[in-house]
Amino acid sequence: MVKKFWNDCWVLIIIALVIIGLFSGQGLILGLSVMSLVVVFVAWLWNKVSLENVEYIRVIPQKRVFIGETVPFSVELHNKKPIPLPRIDTVDDIPSALNLNGPDIRPSSTVDAVSMTHSASISAYQRTAWEYSVQAKKRGFHRLGSVNIYGGDIFGLFDSKKTIATRDYILVYPQILKLPDLGMPESRPLGEKITNLTIYQDISWNRGIRTYEKGDSLNTVDWKYTAKKSELMVKTFESTSKSDVILAVSVETSSKVWEGYSPVNLERVVAASASIANYCSEEGFNLGFFSNGTPVLSDLPMRIPASQSEDQLKVILETLATIGPISSGPMSENLNKWYRNFPFGSTVVVVTSFITDQLLASLRNISKFGCRVVLINVANEPSYSAADNILIYELGTHFSEMESKGEFVPI
C-alpha cells in the first residue's frame, strides 16, 4: 500500500515536470521528465502483463495414499509468453497433516498448514520446478488451496498479484492393521468360516411360491398369496454360494452430541473397519458397507451394496478416509431401518466404541432375521453381555498396547 502511494506520487511529479518544462521552455527538464514518463509507462505495461500466461502446476503422481506412505510431490512454474519475468514469488499453502518435506517451507498464516514459498527469475517460455515429498500422517480428504503469485516490472516500480484456484487434493486412506494384532484370531476371525461352499437362499432371486411347511421362516411368507389361497404360502428362492459380509461402522462415541466425541475411539473404529474390509476383500467375500456417519465428500455413499468388484475395497476405504464424527442418528435406529435390506444369511460385522441396550436389541433382531452377527468393540470399556449367538471381540486393550508402542497413532 505504501509502495503504491509513492508510485502514484512519482507519476504525478513527473507529469508536473512535463507541464513545467513545456511552459518554461526548459528543454533539459522536459527531456528528462518525458524520458521518466516513458520509463514509468513501460514499467506499468510490463507489470500489467507480467502474470499473464503464467501457469503454476502441482505434479501429484499419486493422489491416494496410506498413512505413513511417502510419495513424490513437485511444483512447476511455466512462463508461456515472450516477455521474461525478472522476479516472481509464489506462496502455496499445504495442509500440515501431509508432512511436506523439501526446500523453502515456512509457517503459514492458515491454520494447520505450511507454506511453500518460491522466488525466481524466469525467461521467456521457460519452466522451473521444485521437488518435494509428502508423508501422510492423518487420514482424510486434504484439499490443496489456492496459490498466490506475485510479480512486477523490470524496474521494481509496480507490483501485481494473481490468485490461482485449484482443485488438487490428496486422499489419505486409514491405517490397515493385521487382524491378529487387533486381538482377532488369524483363522476364522468372523466366526464360522465363510466359504463358497456354504449354500444360502438368496432372497433377491425369487423362484416361486409353495405351501408353508413346518420350519419355514415367517420372513418368507407371501401374505398376498396367503390371502388369496386362504392358507399360508411362502416364497422360494434360488440357492447361491456367494458369501456376503456387511461392514456396519458406527461413529458414535458418546450418548449426546453436545458431549463432544472421542477422536481416539473414532480413529480406532475407522482403523478396525478398514482392516476388516481389507481381510474380507483378500478372502473374496461379497463385501458391503453401512454406516451412520457423514462423509466429507457428498458423492461417497454411506450404504454400499455387497459386491466382489475390483473397486469395492477402494470405494469403502475412500468412504472410511473421509468419514467424520457427526452421525446421522443412533446406530440402533439406522440398523432397525435398513437391516431387512441386508442379504439373507450374510454376516453383519458391527464396529463401534459405544454400545447401548438399543444397539444390542437391534443386533438380536438382525440375528433373528437370519444373519450372523459379529460385534467389535474398540473402546477400553468392555461391552456388557449380549445374546449367545452374537460373537463379540474386545479390541480396546490391543489398541492401547499398539498406541503405547507407537504402532498406531490415533490422530
C-alpha positions, -999 to 999 in steps of 0.1 A, spaced: 0 0 0 28 24 9 47 15 -22 16 21 -44 12 55 -27 48 66 -35 45 52 -71 14 74 -76 32 104 -62 62 99 -85 39 97 -115 22 129 -105 56 146 -100 68 135 -134 36 148 -151 40 181 -133 76 183 -145 65 177 -181 40 205 -178 66 228 -162 91 220 -190 65 227 -217 55 261 -203 90 272 -192 108 262 -223 134 243 -203 145 215 -227 165 196 -201 136 194 -176 112 185 -204 135 158 -218 143 142 -185 106 143 -174 94 128 -208 120 100 -205 110 93 -169 73 92 -180 82 67 -208 100 45 -182 70 46 -159 47 37 -187 69 8 -198 71 -4 -162 33 -1 -158 27 -20 -190 52 -47 -181 37 -51 -147 2 -53 -163 12 -84 -185 38 -99 -161 14 -126 -147 -4 -132 -180 1 -168 -194 18 -179 -162 9 -214 -150 15 -229 -116 11 -267 -117 13 -291 -88 25 -325 -100 10 -352 -78 16 -386 -93 -3 -404 -66 -34 -387 -51 -44 -417 -29 -20 -428 -2 -20 -447 30 -9 -433 64 29 -433 67 34 -437 29 59 -413 13 52 -401 -22 70 -375 -45 54 -341 -50 66 -313 -72 55 -279 -84 62 -263 -118 61 -227 -129 56 -220 -166 61 -186 -183 42 -191 -216 48 -157 -232 78 -139 -249 82 -114 -220 106 -125 -193 98 -123 -156 126 -105 -138 111 -115 -104 82 -137 -94 72 -150 -60 47 -178 -51 31 -187 -18 14 -221 -17 -3 -234 15 -2 -272 21 -20 -290 49 5 -298 77 -11 -333 80 7 -342 47 41 -336 64 57 -318 34 94 -322 30 116 -300 8 131 -265 3 116 -232 12 89 -244 37 78 -218 62 50 -214 87 17 -203 73 -9 -179 84 -35 -205 76 -44 -229 104 -29 -264 102 -9 -256 71 26 -247 60 37 -225 31 59 -233 1 75 -200 -8 95 -196 -40 113 -167 -56 126 -169 -91 135 -151 -123 121 -168 -154 130 -161 -191 105 -161 -219 89 -195 -225 109 -210 -196 99 -236 -170 112 -241 -135 104 -267 -109 109 -276 -73 109 -312 -59 92 -322 -26 78 -353 -9 48 -358 13 45 -384 41 8 -386 51 2 -388 88 -35 -382 91 -64 -398 72 -88 -376 54 -95 -357 22 -68 -330 22 -77 -302 -3 -48 -281 -15 -59 -245 -15 -53 -215 -39 -18 -203 -49 -8 -166 -47 16 -154 -73 33 -120 -71 51 -103 -100 61 -69 -111 80 -49 -137 118 -49 -145 124 -16 -127 106 -27 -95 82 2 -96 49 -17 -97 36 -50 -81 8 -73 -92 -8 -103 -76 -26 -133 -91 -46 -160 -72 -50 -194 -89 -78 -215 -76 -71 -253 -78 -90 -285 -73 -59 -305 -62 -62 -329 -33 -46 -359 -16 -68 -386 -1 -52 -404 28 -66 -439 35 -69 -451 71 -43 -474 85 -47 -511 78 -37 -535 106 -33 -572 107 -63 -588 125 -42 -609 149 -25 -576 161 -60 -564 170 -67 -595 191 -88 -613 165 -79 -649 155 -59 -654 123 -82 -682 113 -120 -677 111 -120 -642 126 -157 -637 117 -167 -669 135 -176 -700 114 -155 -700 82 -174 -684 53 -166 -703 22 -180 -706 -12 -193 -740 -3 -219 -726 21 -253 -725 5 -278 -698 12 -313 -690 0 -308 -657 -18 -340 -636 -13 -330 -614 -43 -336 -644 -66 -373 -654 -62 -380 -688 -77 -417 -693 -69 -445 -699 -43 -453 -731 -23 -474 -741 7 -460 -734 41 -442 -762 58 -431 -766 94 -398 -749 100 -402 -723 73 -393 -688 84 -421 -664 87 -400 -638 69 -406 -658 37 -444 -658 40 -461 -642 9 -491 -625 26 -507 -615 -7 -509 -651 -19 -518 -663 16 -549 -641 15 -559 -655 -20 -554 -691 -11 -567 -689 25 -536 -708 36 -500 -699 44 -479 -696 13 -441 -690 13 -417 -677 -13 -390 -700 -26 -356 -687 -36 -326 -698 -57 -297 -713 -38 -265 -693 -40 -230 -699 -28 -219 -663 -26 -206 -651 8 -219 -617 19 -203 -596 47 -219 -563 57 -195 -540 75 -215 -517 98 -195 -488 111 -208 -467 140 -192 -433 145 -210 -427 178 -186 -422 208 -209 -406 233 -246 -406 241 -252 -369 234 -240 -347 206 -231 -318 229 -208 -341 250 -184 -340 221 -167 -371 207 -136 -392 213 -111 -387 185 -91 -417 197 -122 -441 197 -133 -427 163 -99 -435 147 -99 -469 163 -133 -476 148 -121 -465 113 -88 -484 115 -105 -516 127 -132 -513 99 -105 -507 72 -86 -538 85 -117 -560 84 -126 -547 49 -92 -555 37 -94 -590 51 -128 -596 35 -115 -584 2 -85 -607 3 -108 -636 11 -130 -629 -18 -162 -622 1 -190 -601 -12 -183 -570 9 -209 -544 17 -208 -512 38 -232 -495 61 -227 -466 85 -244 -438 104 -215 -415 97 -214 -385 74 -186 -382 48 -168 -350 38 -174 -358 2 -211 -358 -7 -207 -383 -36 -195 -411 -13 -224 -432 -1 -230 -444 35 -247 -475 22 -228 -496 -3 -244 -529 -16 -223 -561 -12 -201 -568 -42 -169 -585 -53 -160 -559 -78 -123 -548 -80 -132 -513 -69 -153 -523 -39 -124 -521 -14 -113 -488 -29 -147 -472 -25 -151 -484 11 -116 -472 20 -124 -438 5 -155 -436 25 -137 -445 57 -110 -420 49 -135 -392 48 -160 -402 75 -165 -377 103 -176 -378 139 -211 -364 132 -237 -392 129 -269 -393 110 -286 -407 141 -281 -436 166 -267 -467 150 -296 -488 165 -322 -467 147 -303 -469 114 -299 -506 117 -336 -511 125 -345 -491 94 -322 -509 70 -313 -544 82 -341 -560 62 -322 -549 31 -292 -570 41 -287 -602 21 -303 -632 38 -277 -653 55 -250 -627 54 -225 -619 82 -231 -584 97 -199 -571 114 -207 -541 136 -177 -520 146 -183 -495 174 -169 -479 206 -203 -471 221 -227 -499 230 -262 -494 243 -292 -516 251 -309 -503 220 -279 -514 198 -279 -549 213 -316 -552 207 -310 -543 171 -283 -569 167 -307 -595 182 -333 -586 156 -307 -589 128 -297 -623 141 -334 -634 142 -337 -621 106 -312 -648 95 -278 -630 96 -247 -639 116 -237 -610 138 -202 -601 149 -199 -572 174 -164 -555 176 -159 -531 205 -128 -509 202 -133 -489 234 -113 -496 266 -145 -502 285 -157 -537 278 -192 -543 264 -219 -560 285 -233 -594 278 -252 -599 246 -271 -629 232 -252 -662 228 -255 -661 190 -236 -628 188 -198 -631 185 -181 -603 205 -145 -590 202 -130 -566 227 -101 -547 210 -96 -518 233 -67 -534 252 -49 -543 220 -53 -508 206 -40 -493 238 -9 -515 236 -3 -505 199 -7 -468 208 18 -471 237 43 -487 213 37 -461 185 24 -488 161 -10 -470 159 -13 -432 163 -50 -421 165 -47 -385 151 
